[in-house]
Amino acid sequence: MAVALLVKKYFPLLVKRLAFFLFFLCLFVVALYGIGVVQGFMDDTQLMLLGFSRYLGLALFASGLLGFVMKSILFFQNKKARLALGAGAYLFAGLLGFAAAMVSIFIIAASHGNYG
């Protein structure tokens, strides 16, 4: 009983905070990569940032997808419009993470071959 209450109350909060954290961390790493392109960072540093954005993007995609599924289930149970908006936000964050991961994988493959 207590475990079900903890899962029902704190698991959605954990997923929300994780998605929020990963979203801004992924944006930060992509921005650092963009600054590095302009400023002329070393190649190894740029590859490291691309590797970080690959893993962060995939983690953001997974947490966004999990949040989308949770909010969609709650929306179909309660029929509240704010839950649909939250599901859309999770879906947007997940797709942005997927796009960041795919672009970084493409840049790694195009510039250096198979890295890490």
Backbone bond lengths (Angstrom), bond angles and torsions (degrees), N, CA, C in turn:
res aa  C-N    CA-C-N  psi(-1)  N-CA   C-N-CA  omega(-1)  CA-C   N-CA-C  phi
1 M - - - 1.443 - - 1.531 110.69 -
2 A 1.331 115.35 -46.76 1.460 119.19 -178.96 1.524 111.13 -68.68
3 V 1.328 116.68 -34.60 1.461 120.02 179.35 1.523 110.06 -67.91
4 A 1.320 116.99 -40.53 1.468 120.21 178.70 1.521 110.92 -64.12
5 L 1.321 117.13 -37.76 1.460 120.54 177.69 1.523 111.14 -66.33
6 L 1.343 116.62 -41.64 1.456 120.07 177.70 1.523 111.60 -64.03
7 V 1.338 117.03 -41.73 1.464 120.57 179.87 1.518 110.37 -66.76
8 K 1.316 117.19 -41.54 1.468 120.89 -178.45 1.518 111.67 -68.89
9 K 1.328 117.22 -35.00 1.460 120.33 -174.52 1.530 112.44 -90.98
10 Y 1.330 117.73 -43.96 1.455 120.14 -169.99 1.525 114.73 -100.75
11 F 1.308 119.56 -22.41 1.461 120.65 179.58 1.530 112.04 -65.41
12 P 1.341 120.19 -44.96 1.474 118.26 175.60 1.531 112.87 -62.20
13 L 1.319 117.28 -35.21 1.461 120.74 177.18 1.526 110.71 -66.01
14 L 1.320 116.79 -40.26 1.462 120.99 177.73 1.525 111.03 -64.13
15 V 1.327 117.03 -42.69 1.466 120.53 179.56 1.525 110.51 -65.71
16 K 1.326 117.01 -40.45 1.464 120.91 179.90 1.519 111.13 -63.95
17 R 1.307 117.32 -46.14 1.467 120.41 -179.14 1.521 111.34 -68.57
18 L 1.331 116.87 -36.77 1.462 119.90 177.95 1.525 110.99 -65.36
19 A 1.326 117.25 -43.96 1.461 120.69 178.82 1.530 110.67 -64.44
20 F 1.320 117.50 -41.26 1.457 122.03 178.42 1.527 110.61 -62.26
21 F 1.329 116.97 -46.32 1.460 121.66 179.49 1.521 111.36 -63.48
22 L 1.324 117.07 -47.05 1.463 120.32 -179.17 1.523 112.02 -66.07
23 F 1.337 117.39 -34.40 1.454 120.87 178.44 1.528 110.74 -60.96
24 F 1.321 116.72 -50.41 1.464 119.36 -178.31 1.522 112.37 -72.53
25 L 1.320 117.87 -32.17 1.455 120.16 176.69 1.525 110.55 -67.86
26 C 1.326 116.86 -39.56 1.464 120.86 177.65 1.534 110.38 -65.48
27 L 1.327 117.29 -42.75 1.465 120.11 176.34 1.529 111.51 -62.19
28 F 1.310 117.00 -38.73 1.461 121.68 179.26 1.528 111.33 -64.00
29 V 1.323 116.68 -45.20 1.463 120.19 -179.04 1.527 110.88 -67.56
30 V 1.324 117.36 -40.02 1.465 120.01 177.35 1.522 110.25 -65.30
31 A 1.333 117.55 -38.84 1.466 120.45 176.88 1.526 111.08 -65.47
32 L 1.330 117.52 -39.60 1.462 120.35 175.64 1.523 111.26 -61.86
33 Y 1.322 116.84 -39.48 1.465 119.88 176.89 1.526 110.36 -63.84
34 G 1.333 117.42 -43.00 1.464 120.75 177.97 1.519 112.21 -62.15
35 I 1.330 116.52 -41.59 1.459 120.25 176.32 1.522 110.10 -64.38
36 G 1.321 116.31 -38.34 1.461 120.24 179.43 1.514 113.30 -65.43
37 V 1.323 116.90 -33.40 1.460 119.96 176.61 1.523 109.79 -65.62
38 V 1.325 116.52 -42.85 1.469 120.80 -178.35 1.534 110.94 -71.76
39 Q 1.329 116.85 -41.98 1.462 120.74 -174.97 1.521 113.10 -84.17
40 G 1.320 117.85 -13.22 1.461 120.52 179.04 1.522 113.64 81.41
41 F 1.333 116.86 48.36 1.462 119.92 174.89 1.529 109.40 -62.08
42 M 1.304 116.19 161.03 1.460 120.82 177.09 1.524 109.59 -66.28
43 D 1.334 116.10 154.75 1.458 121.00 -176.42 1.527 112.37 -61.90
44 D 1.330 116.18 -39.76 1.462 118.76 180.00 1.521 111.80 -64.87
45 T 1.317 117.49 -36.44 1.458 121.37 178.47 1.521 110.51 -66.60
46 Q 1.325 116.57 -42.01 1.458 119.53 178.51 1.532 111.30 -66.46
47 L 1.323 117.65 -38.43 1.462 120.21 176.76 1.524 111.34 -66.03
48 M 1.326 116.64 -36.18 1.461 119.89 176.60 1.525 110.56 -64.65
49 L 1.336 117.39 -43.68 1.462 120.68 177.96 1.522 111.35 -64.23
50 L 1.318 117.55 -37.74 1.465 120.35 176.78 1.524 111.40 -66.18
51 G 1.331 116.24 -37.80 1.463 119.54 176.17 1.521 111.91 -64.24
52 F 1.338 115.83 -41.97 1.468 119.60 176.12 1.524 111.28 -61.61
53 S 1.334 115.87 -43.66 1.471 118.11 -178.38 1.521 111.06 -68.01
54 R 1.314 117.26 -29.79 1.469 120.10 176.32 1.526 110.14 -63.75
55 Y 1.320 117.10 -50.35 1.461 120.01 -177.87 1.523 112.47 -71.01
56 L 1.322 116.37 -39.01 1.466 119.16 177.34 1.523 111.33 -65.76
57 G 1.327 116.85 -39.08 1.457 120.50 178.16 1.516 112.18 -63.14
58 L 1.326 116.06 -42.39 1.468 118.87 178.68 1.521 111.56 -68.53
59 A 1.335 117.78 -37.41 1.469 120.30 176.42 1.521 110.64 -66.75
60 L 1.337 117.10 -38.96 1.462 120.73 176.95 1.522 110.81 -65.85
61 F 1.316 116.99 -38.65 1.462 120.35 177.12 1.525 110.62 -61.83
62 A 1.330 116.96 -43.91 1.466 120.53 -179.30 1.527 111.27 -66.40
63 S 1.333 117.58 -44.11 1.464 118.91 -179.62 1.527 111.43 -71.04
64 G 1.319 117.76 -34.17 1.461 120.52 176.06 1.511 112.05 -66.54
65 L 1.327 116.04 -39.52 1.459 120.26 177.76 1.524 111.03 -66.68
66 L 1.327 117.10 -40.64 1.463 120.69 177.51 1.529 110.92 -64.65
67 G 1.330 117.10 -43.55 1.455 120.33 177.58 1.518 112.18 -64.48
68 F 1.342 117.08 -37.76 1.464 120.88 177.58 1.524 111.21 -62.91
69 V 1.312 116.67 -42.67 1.466 120.39 179.17 1.529 110.41 -65.76
70 M 1.340 117.05 -43.37 1.464 119.61 179.73 1.526 111.61 -63.49
71 K 1.339 117.64 -45.97 1.461 120.46 -179.61 1.522 111.39 -67.81
72 S 1.328 117.90 -33.56 1.464 120.23 178.45 1.519 111.01 -67.24
73 I 1.316 116.53 -40.41 1.460 119.83 177.59 1.527 110.35 -63.84
74 L 1.333 116.12 -43.97 1.465 119.00 177.88 1.529 111.77 -64.89
75 F 1.336 117.31 -35.32 1.463 120.45 178.88 1.520 110.82 -64.82
76 F 1.321 117.07 -43.24 1.459 119.09 -179.47 1.523 112.53 -71.41
77 Q 1.330 117.44 -21.40 1.463 120.30 175.04 1.525 112.27 -81.55
78 N 1.339 116.96 -40.49 1.466 120.63 -171.30 1.522 114.45 -106.16
79 K 1.333 118.77 -21.19 1.477 123.80 -179.62 1.525 112.66 57.71
80 K 1.323 116.39 45.44 1.460 121.14 176.69 1.525 108.84 -107.23
81 A 1.327 116.18 136.21 1.459 121.34 -174.48 1.531 112.23 -67.41
82 R 1.317 117.66 -30.89 1.461 119.08 -178.82 1.526 111.68 -67.67
83 L 1.323 117.06 -26.09 1.460 119.63 176.60 1.525 110.70 -71.44
84 A 1.330 116.68 -34.08 1.466 119.94 176.96 1.524 109.99 -68.10
85 L 1.325 117.46 -37.06 1.454 121.13 177.45 1.527 110.48 -66.04
86 G 1.310 117.17 -39.99 1.463 121.14 176.70 1.509 111.98 -64.91
87 A 1.327 116.91 -39.03 1.461 120.45 177.29 1.518 110.24 -64.72
88 G 1.321 116.81 -38.09 1.457 120.25 176.94 1.517 112.29 -65.36
89 A 1.320 116.87 -37.75 1.466 120.57 178.03 1.525 111.07 -65.66
90 Y 1.334 116.88 -41.66 1.464 120.14 176.20 1.522 110.86 -63.19
91 L 1.317 116.86 -41.36 1.456 120.88 -179.96 1.531 110.44 -64.26
92 F 1.329 117.36 -42.40 1.459 121.08 177.73 1.529 110.90 -61.79
93 A 1.326 117.23 -46.11 1.465 120.70 -179.97 1.522 111.02 -63.38
94 G 1.332 116.57 -41.35 1.457 119.73 178.95 1.519 112.56 -64.74
95 L 1.320 116.77 -41.78 1.463 119.77 178.94 1.528 111.55 -69.14
96 L 1.322 117.00 -34.29 1.459 119.80 175.70 1.534 110.58 -66.07
97 G 1.313 117.23 -40.15 1.460 120.78 176.40 1.514 111.78 -64.54
98 F 1.337 116.60 -40.23 1.466 120.27 177.79 1.525 110.34 -64.26
99 A 1.325 116.80 -42.09 1.466 120.46 179.56 1.527 110.60 -64.71
100 A 1.323 117.66 -41.98 1.467 120.68 178.95 1.524 110.57 -63.13
101 A 1.325 116.99 -40.55 1.460 120.39 179.34 1.529 111.26 -66.35
102 M 1.320 116.72 -43.43 1.463 119.65 -178.30 1.530 112.02 -67.97
103 V 1.331 116.96 -39.11 1.467 119.65 178.16 1.521 110.08 -66.83
104 S 1.315 117.75 -41.33 1.464 119.24 179.58 1.528 111.25 -67.33
105 I 1.323 118.11 -37.41 1.463 120.38 176.51 1.527 110.12 -64.62
106 F 1.323 116.92 -40.54 1.460 120.24 178.21 1.524 111.59 -63.93
107 I 1.334 116.96 -43.60 1.464 119.84 -179.49 1.521 110.70 -65.93
108 I 1.320 117.39 -39.83 1.464 120.75 177.92 1.523 109.97 -62.17
109 A 1.324 116.73 -46.75 1.462 120.09 -178.94 1.522 111.73 -66.77
110 A 1.314 117.42 -37.24 1.465 120.11 -178.50 1.518 112.73 -73.63
111 S 1.307 117.10 -32.20 1.465 118.85 -174.59 1.516 114.59 -95.08
112 H 1.315 115.99 -31.73 1.461 117.41 -169.34 1.524 113.47 -132.59
113 G 1.284 118.71 -7.74 1.450 120.03 -174.14 1.516 110.18 89.42
114 N 1.296 116.34 -153.11 1.469 120.79 -177.82 1.519 108.71 -82.22
115 Y 1.328 115.42 112.39 1.469 121.65 -176.57 1.518 109.44 -111.77
116 G 1.295 117.19 129.80 1.453 124.66 171.94 1.439 114.14 55.63
